Amino acid sequence: MIDKQSTSLNHNFPVLTPHISEVPDSQERFLEPLEVDHINVNLGHLAREGKFPEERLYNTVKEQANKSIELEYQATHDPLTGLWNRRGFEAIYNQKIEDSKNDPEASWVLVYVDLDKFKGVNDTYGHKMGNDLLVKIAKTFRRGDVIARIGGDEFVVLADTKPVGNKQRKSPTQVEAAMGLVKHVQEVALEAGIALGIESQGASAGYAIVEPGKTLDELEAEADQQMYMNKHARKA
């Protein structure tokens, strides 16, 4: 904790630019603001040395800031794909719904995705190929959506379906937008499989319309149930 009583400093430091691992372009970063008071640097001790080592202090603060941001990143992202993990997805979901609650045109759809026969991919081609498939799919998802990997072969997508553009042109309904997104994720899985030489890789998906009063758990359960119904229908 910074000793505010023993320090009175007016030095201007360069803006810190912490390093964060690369993530897919579709992903936003959700990091709590870093408060300097939480950086464990004893400025009072440095000041009592009779001089103020600006470069040394800057390097120390920068190192602590990088560590704090990297730890937050690791806590909210999937280490394999760079997508959100469940904790990160819940945080960004709550933020986006809260930010749009006063927007009468706000429209959101949640899609639950499960890769078909993923165990067979690991058994036939090896776990490295399975990991490569997951990474390839993560990079192929539509930009602008909020995407998380929440299980071995399971993903969840939050899509903004708010009408945009020409008001004279009819915008797709939420259901149409949701079905379009379901089709998109199925194509993503197929294309990723083809790119890696995996035959007939597919994905099953279901959606839920985000409505006032529905919790995230309820939306996921609704989309998950529809996804399994679609999976069984495709097998029939």
Number of C-alpha atoms within 10 A of each C-alpha: 11 15 13 11 7 13 15 11 10 6 7 7 10 7 8 13 9 15 12 13 10 8 18 16 14 17 17 15 14 16 15 8 7 11 8 13 11 12 17 13 17 14 19 16 13 16 15 11 9 8 8 16 12 13 10 11 16 15 12 15 17 18 15 18 22 17 15 16 18 16 11 15 20 16 15 23 23 20 15 12 22 22 27 30 22 19 15 22 23 15 14 19 16 12 12 14 16 10 11 13 12 9 10 8 12 15 19 20 23 26 27 28 26 24 21 19 13 18 15 11 20 15 11 12 13 12 13 11 18 23 17 16 25 24 17 19 19 24 20 19 21 17 13 13 16 22 28 27 24 19 12 13 18 17 23 26 22 23 21 17 20 17 16 9 8 8 8 6 9 9 15 13 13 19 14 12 18 22 16 12 23 23 14 16 26 19 18 22 27 19 20 22 23 14 12 13 12 17 12 13 21 19 24 24 29 26 27 23 17 20 11 8 7 10 12 14 10 13 20 18 16 18 23 22 17 18 22 17 14 15 18 10 9 9 6 5
